[in-house]
Amino acid sequence: MAILLLWTWVSGCATLSPGPRRENFAPLFIYSEDEEREGKAIDILGPFFTYRKDRGEEHLAFRPLFYRKTEPPQYTLLDYLYPLGRYKRTDREVESYLMPLYSTRRDLTQKEAEKKERGFLLAFWGETDKGESYGGFFPIYGNLKKRFGRDEMNFFLWPIYSDSRDGESKTYTFLWPILSYSKGGGREGFKIWPLGGYDRKEKDYDKTFFLWPIFHFEKRHLYTDHPTEINMVWPLYVSSVSSKRVQKSVIWPLFTYAYDEDDHYTQWDFPWPFIQWAKGDDKSIFRIFPVYGHKHWEERDRGYILWPIYWYVHEEDDQYKEVLDRYLLLSKDQTRVWKNEGKNERRLRIWPLFYYRQEKEGGAYLYWPCLIPLDFEGFERNWVPVLSLYDYRRNPQGASESKFLWGFYVHRQDAFREFYELSFFFTYYKAEDVSYFSLLKGLLEYRALGPKRALRVLYSPWPVEWANPLASQETIAEPKDLMEIRTLASEE
């Protein structure tokens, strides 16, 4: 093998191949050049090591540990130990993480009022959009601002002490969640959990509990014309009543009745989740779990048969989009239709046999086997090339490529040419005015280019060439259809 590789490389200048240089010794390595895109590609040990570069982008992969993609001027994507780690930079943001050790995100569109967040293990730090700094080391000490729905939060030896501020209201907590009190901003509250407590805010709510979670009494939305009153002796009885809506439960959540006046909606659960029935304006539910279930909610339908064996989701609007997702255990069939654009997309996974995707812009992608029942670009970049034996790709213009056993067999085809390759054993190329085949990279090699013929035997650096007088008499005018195809391809 070493002698064959060396001799093939030395005698490569004498090859009769009409196309860019290509050396296929799959699955050991593949080297190819692309004159049209000014690019080159190298694959070593199948898909485990890959390098590709052209005038538009650059790819470097050592699968499944590492993958990098760059596109000028500012796009960089780096996967490492996927799905645990990622670094991504665009013209709008920088995002990086390695779960569960750290995560960062930076918004590049906010130059003056930039918000930064950082974290490493139990330490965290950052800045708000106004440049206010915060940080800490959980659970010893920490100060947070504009996080978790609060203006500010502090803790010391958590759960011994913590406090939070929301506007003018401030809450102090000791031995969380046992003891706390709140004051300010029209709010007052006090609790000794789980014995009892109250929390009141003027013209907003009034909450009281005893022996949590058994006794709970609450009034909500006091600032509206339809306040809600909640009374609960859990789990025996739960009641939520307003002038517009009534909901009552016995042995919650098993037996429930609900009525909403706005959409004339009535719902019965007896007992939930096994039997459920509901009806309203453009809404309905019927379930006998796990045998059968169907839910229609405005423009969305979802249901199941013998859950979790089969379930589906269907949603549609009048103008824009229709979605239909169907699942059978780990297999799925997903369809997206863009009505206004006249385009559609389909994703079909028959696990563990194959995966097929018909793309919105007209391309297609297929591979088998499909061992990972997940549909994410990261898995397609890092894991699918390693775990699949065959893949097929077609671009929107109709050009396609098929590969089997990591490039041991390759077939490419477009409107003008067709190419077959079986590692270094056999190569065949056919275009409008040229045909070529090679056996064992030059043991026997033949090329027909117009009226010219060439033959190479036993890796000789001196091929035999001659002219075919019959071929020279053939017309060189292109058929009208082929000229139109070339014109369209050049415009694209």
N, C-alpha and C positions, 0 to 999 in steps of 0.2 A: 504493500500500500504506500509506504514512504517513497519507494522508487517511482511508482506511478504518479504520485503527486508532484514530485520534483521534475520528472520528465514533462508532465503536462504543463507545468509552469514555465519551464525553459522553452518549450516549443510552442508556447501560446501565441507568439507573434505570427506563426504560420497558420493559425486556425482559419477555416473558411467561414466561420460564423458571420452572418451579415449584420448582426445586431450589436449592441453594447456588450462589453465583456461580462461574462458570467461564468463562475466556477461553482459547480454543485457537487459536493461530496457528502450529501446528507446521509445520515444525521450528524456527521462530524462537523462540517461547516459548509456554509453557502456564502459566496461573495458575488455581488451583482452591482452593475452601474446603470444609471438612468440618465441618458443624455438630455432628454426633453426637460426634466426637472432639475438637471445638474446635480444629481444625487448619487449616493452609493449606500449599500446595505451589507451588513455582515451578521450571520447567525452562526453561533458555535454551540455544539451539542444540542441541536434542535432549537427550542425556544428559550433555553436557560440563559444564554447570553445573546443579546441583540443590540445592534447599533445601526441606526438609520439617520441619514442627514441629506437634506436637499435645500433648495433656496427658500423654502417656506417654514420648515420646522426640523427639530432634531430629537431623536429618541435614543435613550440608553437604558437597557434593562438587564438585571441579573435576577431572574425570576426564581421563586416568588418573593425574594427578599427586598428587591430594590427596583424602582422604575422612575425615570425622569423624562419629562417632555418639556421642551422650550420652543416658544414661537416669538420672534421679534415683533414689537420692541420690548414688551413688558410681561409676557405670559410665561410663568414657570410652574410646573406641577411635579411634585416629588412624592411618591408613595414608598414607604419603608415598613416592612413587616405588616403589609396590608392585611386586614383593615385597621390595625392598631395605630399606625402613624401616617401623617400627611403634612406636606407643606405646599401651599398654593398661593401664588402671587399673580394678581391681575392689575389692570390700571385703576381699579377701584378699591381693592382691599388686599390684605395679607393675612392668611390664616395658617396656623400650625398647631399640631397636637400629637401627642404620643400617649395614648390611653394606657393606664389611668394616671400617668405621672404628671403631665402638664398640658396646658392648652393656652393659646394666645390668639388674639384677633385685633387687627388694626384697620380702621376705615381711612383709606387714602383720599377720599373725596372731601373730608372735613379737615382742611389744612389748619385753620385757625382754632376751631372748636373741636379738637380731636379727642375721642374717647378711647382709652387704652385699658385692656384687661389682661392680667397675667396670673399664672398659677403654677406651682410646682409642689407636688405632694400636698402637704397641709398648709403651705405658705401661699399667700395671695397678695397682689398689689395692683394698683391701677390709678387711673385718673378719670374724672367725670368729663362731660363735654364742656364744662366750664373751667377745666384745669385744676379741680380740687383733687388732692391726693388722698388715697386711702390704702389700707393694707393690714396685715396681721398674720398670725400663725395660730391656726386652730388646734386645740381649744384654749390656748394660754391667753392670748389677747388679740383683739381685732377691732378695726373701725372700718365700716363700709358706708358708701354713699351712693344713692340712686341705685340700690340693688333690692331685689325681692319685693318690689312695690313700696318701699319705704324711702323717705328722704335721707335718713341716716340710721345706722345701727352700730351698737358697741357691745362687746362682751369681754369678760374677764373670768378666767378659769371656768369657762362654760361647762356645765349648766348652772354654776353657782350664781353668776350675775350676768344680766344682759339688759339692754334698753334699746328702744327704737323710737323714732320720731317721724310722724307723718303730718306735715304742715305744722300747726300749733299744738297738736295732740302728741303727748309723750307717754310711753308705757314702760314701766320698770318691772323686771322679772327676777325673782330669786328662786334658786333651785328649780329651774324650768322643768316641767310646766306647773309646778305646785302653787307658787305664790306670785301674784302680780297685781298691780294697780295702775290705772290710767287717769290722766287729767289733761285739761287744756283743749282749746278749740271747740268748746261746747260739748265735750265728751267727759264722762266719768265712768270708772269701772273698778271692780275689785273681785278677786276670786281666790279661794283656797281649794284647789283641785284635788280630788273629785267631789269634795263635800258640797260646795255651793259657790255661787258668784253671780255678778250682774255686770252688764255693759250697756250704757245708755249714751246716745248722741242726739242732741236736740234736733227735732224735725227730721230724723233719719231712721233710728231704730231703738228698740228697747228689748234687751235679752236678759233672761234669768234662768239659772239651772240649779238643780239639787241632785246630789248623788249621780253625777254624770256617768253614763249618758241616759239615765232612766227618766228623770223629770226635766223637761225643757219647755220654756214658754217664751214666745218671741213675737214682736210686732215689727214688720218691715215696711219700707217705702212710705213712711209717715208724711213725706213731702208731696205725695201724689194724691189724686182723687180716689184711688183704689188701693188703700193699704192692705197688707196681708197679715193675718194672725195665725200663728203656729202654736199648737198645743201637742205635747208628746209625752206619753208614758211608754217608753220604749222597752221591748218591741211589741207590747200589747196593742197600743193604739197610737196613731199619728194622724193629725188633722192640720191641713193648710187651707185657709178659706179667705177669699176676697170677694168683692162684688162682681168680679169677672170670672174667677176660677175657683173650683172646689176640688180638693184631693184628700182622700181619707184611706187609711190603711189599718188593717187588723193583722197582727203578727207580721209586722213589716219585715221583708217586702213581699210576703207570699200572697196576701189578698189585698188588692188595691182597686179603688174606684176614683176616676178623675173626670172632670167636665170643664171645658174651656168655652166660654160664651163667644169669644171673638171668631173662632172658626168652627163653632158647633161641634167640637171634638169631644167624644166620649171614649173612655178606655176602661177595660176590666182586666185584672190579672187574678187568675184563680186556679192554682197558685202560680205565681211567677217563679221561674221563667218557663214553666212547663206548658201552661195554657194562657194565651193572651189574645184579646180581641179589642180592636179599636176602630172608630169610624169618625170622619170629620170632613171638612171641605178640602177635597183633593188630598186626603190622607186616609190610610187604612192599614191595619195590622192584623195578621192572623198567624198564630204560631201554635204548634203542638210539638214541643221540643222533646227529643232531637229529630223527630221523624220528618216534619215539614214546617217551613216558616216562610212568610212573605210579608214585606213591609213596603208600602208605597207612601212616599213623603214628597208631595209636590212633584218635582221633576226627577225624582230618584226612586228606583226600585232595587230592593235587595232581598235575598232569600236563600234558602238552603233545603236540601233533601238529604236526610241521614247525616246531619252535621257531625263531624267535620269532613265527611267524605266529599260532598259536593256543595258549593255555594257560589253565588253570583251577585254582581252589582251592575245596574244599568241606569244611566242618567242621560238626559237629553234636553236641549233647549231648542227653541224655534229657529234661531238664526245661526248659532256658532258651532256647537260641538255635540257629538254623541259619543258616549263611552259605554262599552260592554266588557265586563271582566267576568270570566268563568274559571273556577278552580276545581280540580279533582285531586284531592290529597296534595301532593307536591307538584302537580302539573297545573298548567294554566293556559288560557286562551284570552288575550286582551286585544281589543280593537278600539282605535280612536279615529273618529271621522271629523274633519274640519269642513263643514258644509259650505261655508262661503268661499273657501279656497279650492274645493273639489279634490281634497287630498285625504289620505287615510294612512294609518299605521297599524300593524298587527304584530303581536308578540306571542309566539306559540312555544310552550315548553312541555314536552312529554318526558317526564323524568323517569329513569335516568338515561333515556335513549337519545334525545336530540333537543336542540333549541333553534328556533327560526324567528327572524325578525324582518318584516317588510317595513322599510323606513318611510317617513313622511315625504321626503323629497324624491323617492323612487329607487333608492338603493335597497340591497338585501344582504342578510348575514345569516349563515347557518353553521352549526358545528355539532359533532357527536363524538363520544357520548357527552351527556350533560350531567355531570356528577354533583355539581353545586347548584341546589335549587334556589338561587338568588339571581336577581336581574339588576346588577349595578355595573357601571362602567369600570369601577375599580377592580372587580373580580374578572371582567373581560380582559383587562390589561395585564393583571398579575398572575391569575390562576388558570383561566380557560386555556391559554396556549400550552400550558404544561400538561393539563389533564385531558385535553381532547386529542383525538387521533385524526380527525378530518375537519376542515373548515372551508367555507365557500363565501366569497364576498363579491358583490356586484355594485358598481357605482351608478348614479342616476343616468349617466350617458350610455350604459349598457355594457361597459367593459367589466369582465369578471375574472376571478382567480380562484382556483381550487387547489388545496394542498392536503396530502395524505401522509401520515407518519412523519410529521414535522418537516415537510419539504422533500421527502424521498420521492414522492410523485407530485408534479406540479402541472397544472393546465391553466393557460391564460388565453383569453379571447376578447377581441373587440371587433369593430366594424371593418377593420382592414387586415387583421392578421390573427393567426392562431399559433399557439406554442404548447408543446408537450415535452416533459422532461421526467426521466426516471433516474434520479441521482446522477452518477457519472456514467451509467450504463448506456443511456439512450437519450437523444435530443432530436426533436423534430420541430421545424418552423415553417410556416406557410403564410405568405402575403400575396398581394396582387400580382407582382412581377418577380417574386423570388420564392424559392423553396430550398430547404436545407435539412439534412439529417446527419447525426454523428453517432457512432457506436464506440463506447469506451473512450470518449474524449479524444478521438483521433486515430483509433485503430482502423476505422473506416469512416471517411467523412466525404460528403458530397454536397455541392451547391449549384443551383441553377439560378442565374441572375440575368433575366432577359435572354438574349441569345448566347450568353456566355455560360460555360460549364467548367467545373473544377472538381478534382478528385484527389483525396489525400489518403494514403495507406500507411499503416505501421508507424504513425506519428512522424512521418517524414516532414522536415521543414521546407521541402520543395514540392508543393502540390503540382499535379498535372492539370493544365488548363487548355480548353479548346472552345470553339464556337460551333453552335448548332445552326446550320443554314436554314432549316425549316422554321426555327423560332424567330430568325431575323426577318422573315417575311410576314410575320403576324402583325396586325394593326396595333399601334401604340395608343390609339385614342381611347379615352376612358368612357365607359358607359355613362349615360346621363344620370342614372340613379346613384352610381358611385361618386360622381362629381358632386351631386347634391349632398351626399353624406359627408364628404370631405369639407364642404363649405360650412355645414352646420357644426362639425367638430371644431373647425378653426375658430368659428364665432364663439363657441362655448369656452 
